[in-house]
Amino acid sequence: MRLLVSARCRLTFSKALRSILRQDPDVILVGEIRDTDTAITAFHAAMTGHLVMSTVHATDAISALLRLTELGVNRAVLASALIGIVGQGLVRLNCPACAEPDFPRPIYLQHLSIQESRQSQLRQSRGCSHCNSSGSRGRVGLYELMEVNSRLRNSIRTGSEFEIREAADKAGLVSMTRQAVDLALAGELSVREAYRTCYFGGE
């Protein structure tokens, strides 16, 4: 069953979701969680045995988790119902024809934890005829999967953002930030692009 929601016809995500729950579906796909009613109803559905999948606007997987708490989802409910979160972003690759040494602002290096001793590995593209003066040739996706295990559940219940990130790292999360930094150190994208993606979200 598929429903198109619209405020003009007074059918919101939360109203549609409550209606669908009465039909006892096995799987529910909610286009986007963007308000408190939808968030709480979606997690109520998950707690009662339904597989619920949705999207949340955030810069990474853990930011999505924190966004859900801001929308009013109880941390204990989050810890119990959440199976995992997938984060994704796009980065613009350097044009190999016009790539040259990159000398980024120190604040970029600091935020991305790149040592100054490794600055010689960094590259950026100025733009040329090969890339139509854009400075980039193609894009690549960054993907992170945060699978919720028992340790991470405990951190979600009572931990700070730092503790949640630490537990996620120990659970095997390879963050989009880490992936972007690795690409920057390989000369495939600029530090500025890595910073833009990790702190402001990919396009």
Backbone torsions as a table, in degrees:
resi	resn	phi	psi	omega
1	MET	NA	137.2	-179.5
2	ARG	-129.9	135.4	179.8
3	LEU	-127.1	137.9	173.7
4	LEU	-99.8	119.9	-177.6
5	VAL	-93.1	149.9	-179.5
6	SER	-160.1	132.0	177.8
7	ALA	-65.7	-27.7	-178.3
8	ARG	-66.0	-32.0	177.7
9	CYS	-101.6	15.3	175.7
10	ARG	60.4	26.8	175.5
11	LEU	-111.9	98.7	-179.5
12	THR	-92.1	170.9	177.0
13	PHE	-55.9	-47.6	-175.4
14	SER	-65.4	-40.0	178.3
15	LYS	-66.1	-43.6	178.9
16	ALA	-62.9	-40.0	-178.8
17	LEU	-65.2	-42.6	178.3
18	ARG	-63.9	-37.2	178.1
19	SER	-66.4	-42.9	-179.2
20	ILE	-64.9	-35.8	-178.9
21	LEU	-61.0	-28.8	179.6
22	ARG	-67.5	-18.0	-179.6
23	GLN	-93.4	1.5	176.3
24	ASP	52.9	57.9	178.0
25	PRO	-75.1	158.0	176.3
26	ASP	-81.3	-38.9	-176.8
27	VAL	-130.0	136.3	178.1
28	ILE	-126.2	127.9	176.1
29	LEU	-112.0	113.1	178.4
30	VAL	-100.6	121.9	-174.8
31	GLY	-52.3	-44.4	-178.1
32	GLU	-159.9	137.5	172.5
33	ILE	-98.0	112.5	-177.0
34	ARG	-135.8	4.4	175.7
35	ASP	-144.7	166.8	-174.4
36	THR	-63.0	-44.4	-178.2
37	ASP	-59.6	-45.8	-179.8
38	THR	-64.9	-43.6	-179.3
39	ALA	-60.6	-48.9	-177.2
40	ILE	-67.3	-40.4	178.9
41	THR	-65.6	-40.3	179.1
42	ALA	-62.4	-42.7	-179.4
43	PHE	-75.0	-28.2	172.3
44	HIS	-62.7	-42.2	178.1
45	ALA	-62.6	-42.5	179.6
46	ALA	-64.4	-35.9	-179.2
47	MET	-73.1	-16.7	-179.0
48	THR	-105.5	24.1	169.4
49	GLY	95.9	10.0	178.2
50	HIS	-99.6	145.2	172.3
51	LEU	-85.8	116.6	-177.4
52	VAL	-115.5	129.6	176.1
53	MET	-124.1	141.0	-179.1
54	SER	-158.6	-178.3	177.0
55	THR	-123.2	151.4	176.2
56	VAL	-137.9	133.9	177.8
57	HIS	-76.9	117.0	179.7
58	ALA	-161.9	164.4	-177.5
59	THR	-79.6	-25.7	177.8
60	ASP	-156.9	-179.2	-174.5
61	ALA	-61.5	-44.8	-177.6
62	ILE	-70.8	-35.1	175.2
63	SER	-62.9	-33.8	176.5
64	ALA	-65.2	-41.0	177.4
65	LEU	-61.1	-46.6	179.7
66	LEU	-65.7	-33.5	177.1
67	ARG	-62.6	-37.7	179.1
68	LEU	-64.8	-36.7	177.0
69	THR	-67.8	-35.9	177.1
70	GLU	-64.5	-29.5	179.2
71	LEU	-81.0	-1.5	174.1
72	GLY	103.9	5.3	177.3
73	VAL	-75.1	126.4	-179.6
74	ASN	-62.3	138.2	-178.3
75	ARG	-60.1	-38.0	179.2
76	ALA	-64.5	-38.1	177.2
77	VAL	-67.1	-44.1	176.8
78	LEU	-55.9	-48.8	-177.4
79	ALA	-62.5	-36.6	-177.3
80	SER	-78.9	-39.0	-170.7
81	ALA	-92.8	-26.3	-171.9
82	LEU	-74.7	129.6	176.5
83	ILE	-96.4	-43.0	-178.8
84	GLY	-176.7	167.0	177.4
85	ILE	-135.3	135.2	174.9
86	VAL	-109.4	125.3	174.9
87	GLY	-106.1	145.4	179.0
88	GLN	-145.5	150.7	178.3
89	GLY	-157.1	162.2	178.0
90	LEU	-115.8	138.4	175.5
91	VAL	-123.1	146.1	177.9
92	ARG	-86.2	127.4	179.9
93	LEU	-83.3	148.6	175.0
94	ASN	-62.0	145.5	170.4
95	CYS	-76.5	119.6	-177.6
96	PRO	-64.6	-23.2	-177.2
97	ALA	-73.6	-27.3	-177.4
98	CYS	-125.2	17.4	178.6
99	ALA	-68.6	138.7	-179.9
100	GLU	-144.5	169.5	-179.5
101	PRO	-53.7	139.5	-178.0
102	ASP	-105.4	132.0	176.9
103	PHE	-123.3	77.0	-173.9
104	PRO	-72.6	164.8	176.1
105	ARG	-62.9	141.1	-179.3
106	PRO	-54.7	-32.0	-178.8
107	ILE	-64.7	-31.7	177.0
108	TYR	-65.7	-45.6	179.5
109	LEU	-61.6	-40.9	-178.3
110	GLN	-64.3	-49.0	-177.8
111	HIS	-66.8	-30.6	-179.2
112	LEU	-94.4	2.9	178.7
113	SER	56.6	43.3	175.9
114	ILE	-100.5	123.9	-179.2
115	GLN	-72.1	142.9	-179.8
116	GLU	-61.6	-27.6	179.7
117	SER	-65.1	-16.5	-179.3
118	ARG	-101.4	8.7	-175.8
119	GLN	-64.1	-26.0	-179.6
120	SER	-65.3	-17.6	179.6
121	GLN	-83.4	-11.8	-172.1
122	LEU	-84.4	142.4	-179.0
123	ARG	-135.3	154.2	171.3
124	GLN	-145.3	159.1	-179.2
125	SER	-110.5	133.9	-178.5
126	ARG	-86.8	-24.0	-175.5
127	GLY	111.7	137.3	-179.3
128	CYS	-156.4	-176.2	-178.7
129	SER	-67.5	-26.8	-179.4
130	HIS	-69.3	-29.0	-178.1
131	CYS	-114.5	16.3	179.7
132	ASN	58.3	36.3	178.7
133	SER	62.3	19.0	-178.9
134	SER	-88.2	-22.7	-177.3
135	GLY	82.0	6.1	178.7
136	SER	-142.0	149.2	176.3
137	ARG	-129.5	89.9	177.5
138	GLY	88.1	174.3	-180.0
139	ARG	-135.9	163.1	176.6
140	VAL	-137.9	146.3	-179.3
141	GLY	-86.7	144.0	171.3
142	LEU	-112.2	132.7	-177.4
143	TYR	-134.6	135.7	175.0
144	GLU	-129.6	139.8	179.7
145	LEU	-119.0	117.6	176.4
146	MET	-104.5	102.8	177.8
147	GLU	-90.7	127.8	-173.6
148	VAL	-84.6	113.8	175.6
149	ASN	-107.1	-176.4	-174.4
150	SER	-63.3	-40.3	179.7
151	ARG	-65.1	-42.3	179.4
152	LEU	-66.8	-35.9	177.0
153	ARG	-60.3	-42.5	178.9
154	ASN	-62.9	-40.1	179.4
155	SER	-67.4	-37.5	178.6
156	ILE	-63.7	-38.5	-178.2
157	ARG	-64.2	-46.1	-169.5
158	THR	-131.7	-6.9	-171.3
159	GLY	-86.7	164.4	174.0
160	SER	-79.2	173.1	176.9
161	GLU	-59.0	-40.9	179.3
162	PHE	-60.7	-44.2	-179.1
163	GLU	-66.6	-35.8	177.5
164	ILE	-66.3	-44.3	179.0
165	ARG	-63.7	-39.8	178.9
166	GLU	-63.5	-43.9	178.7
167	ALA	-64.8	-37.9	178.6
168	ALA	-65.8	-41.0	176.9
169	ASP	-60.2	-44.1	-179.3
170	LYS	-69.5	-22.6	177.3
171	ALA	-82.6	-2.9	176.0
172	GLY	104.0	10.4	178.4
173	LEU	-68.0	123.5	171.9
174	VAL	-102.5	104.1	-171.1
175	SER	-68.6	158.4	175.4
176	MET	-63.9	-32.0	176.4
177	THR	-61.0	-46.3	179.8
178	ARG	-61.6	-42.2	179.6
179	GLN	-65.0	-41.8	179.9
180	ALA	-65.6	-40.4	178.4
181	VAL	-64.0	-42.4	178.5
182	ASP	-60.6	-40.8	177.8
183	LEU	-66.8	-37.9	178.2
184	ALA	-65.2	-42.5	179.8
185	LEU	-69.0	-21.3	175.6
186	ALA	-87.2	-0.3	178.7
187	GLY	79.4	10.8	-174.6
188	GLU	-87.3	-20.8	173.8
189	LEU	-146.1	159.1	-177.8
190	SER	-77.4	156.8	177.2
191	VAL	-63.7	-37.5	178.8
192	ARG	-60.5	-40.4	178.5
193	GLU	-67.0	-39.7	177.0
194	ALA	-62.0	-43.3	-179.9
195	TYR	-65.0	-44.9	-180.0
196	ARG	-58.6	-44.6	-177.3
197	THR	-67.9	-43.2	-173.6
198	CYS	-77.3	-27.0	-176.6
199	TYR	-108.8	-14.3	-179.6
200	PHE	-128.2	1.1	177.0
201	GLY	87.7	142.0	178.4
202	GLY	-75.9	160.8	-179.7
203	GLU	-78.9	NA	NA
